[in-house]
Amino acid sequence: MGGFVLVAGCAGGIYAYQHFNGNITGVRVNLGDEADRPKSANKAMNILVIGTDSRKGLGKKYGDAGSVGHADTTFLFHVSADRTNATAVSIPRDLMVKIPECKTGDKVIPGQENAMFNTSLGQDDRDPGCTWKTVEQLTGVRIDHFVEVNFEAVKTISTAVGGVEVCAAKNLVDPKSHLNMTAGRHTIMGDEALAFVRTRHAVGFGGDLTRIPLQQQFISGLIRKVKSDGTLTSPTRLLKLADAATKALTVDDAIAGVFKLKDLAQDLGGVDTKHITFTTVPVLDDPTDKNRLVLKQPDARQLFALVAADQSLTKVKKKHAAPAGTPSPQATAKAAPADVRVTVKNGSGVTGQAQTTVDWMQNTQGFLRSSNGANAPETEKTVLYYAPAHADQARTLAAALGLPASQMKATDQYGTGERDPMLLVLGKDFQGPGVPLTVPTAAPSGLQRVEASDTNACAK
């Protein structure tokens, strides 16, 4: 978490370069085939911030001294291409995910189905590159760098800035995290700061989801403190912050140097706190285990699509207009799903996509006259071909698929007769049934969020 603040807000000068450079730990990550990774969103920046629960050097006071250090607190921190806004997405440690095969050094670590997200780091010698690959696969968002910090970072960085203001709506007492806080506002640092961000049993229902808002509140306060004049204009305080932060960091080797981190911090440090939004991946209780979580769909896909397309949660950009003369999927009349005839062909390069899509269309969407047309030559874009006379059917199908109007093609080649089906060719952009191909224009309703500028958030 301290690394998050260094990256997001600490744009002041960094002194004693050789000393600080020696503090930083760099890791070379192996991300595999470039073709398997999500595409970049132009000049937007995505940084994976991993707070590990390693107790190394902290003694018995903080639990299992032999912990390998899992991904206990994780944020996907997105900074817009124009550097006007940022979104920090919390990924719960108890979320059940697919961890892909990854490589740590020369060791190939097999993938794992239905695993807790936090085991993407530490378990079976997985390094931050394994967590990186897991998040890219989970979200479809391309990550540029990672920053890993440990428990000690919370203590040292909060102390270096002179404390972080937080708010408790009630007395917070948790013997397990060693928190004993009265209701009201407090400026915390050191052990108390660590106890605050670690507590689960003093708030809500005692789970990881109730702890995340506390962490978001703490980091928001830390960002405000770091960006305040009192911190950035004080050479003594800034020196302490730089020393504490660099000691706490483990980063990918592309930014494993003071000059590189300073340039990155200066590039990102101008984002106004009112346009830094913290949110949490939409989740539900795992129906097979009440102590675990699964993604809430389609809300999670919608949030991931916003981040991948560089859309702000505080100031959403307008979508590009469709070319003149292109029919809108939402325009005028639509046919009933049961009346839509369509053949689905797979040009995505992913085995089985056509049948999976037909099953989804028939079983959940009511497109009973859909059929599997097997494979088509691989293509980049998904396209729906339809006869002009069947535009109403095309609109219905496009709306269900989230297919943009620019990928609907009127033609006399398909769907010309009363019983002749349209043709849907799935391209490489197709991520699966129910995943919209259009960029959302708004966040999911009811999405948990808080701006870094919000000083009214209180732990409950």
Secondary structure, DSSP 8 states (H G I E B T S, - for coil): -HHHHHHHT--S----HHHHHHH-EEE--B---GGGS----TT-EEEEEEEE---TTT-GGGS-TT----EEEEEEEEE-TTSS-EEEEEE-TTBEEEE--EEETTEEE--EEEEEGGGGSSGGG--HHHHHHHHHHHH-----EEEEE-HHHHHHHHHHTT-EEEEESS-EEETTTTEEE-SEEEEE-HHHHHHHHH--TTSTTSSHHHHHHHHHHHHHHHHHHHHSHHHHT-HHHHHHHHHHHHHH-EEEGGG-SHHHHHHHHHHHTT--GGGEEEEE--EEEETTEEEEEEE-TTHHHHHHHHHHTT--SSS--------TT---TTSS----GGG-EEEEEE-SSSTTHHHHHHHHIIIII--TEEEEEEE----SS-EEEE-GGGHHHHHHHHHHHT--GGGEEE-SSSS-STT--EEEEE-TT--STT--SS--SS--TT--EEETT-----B-
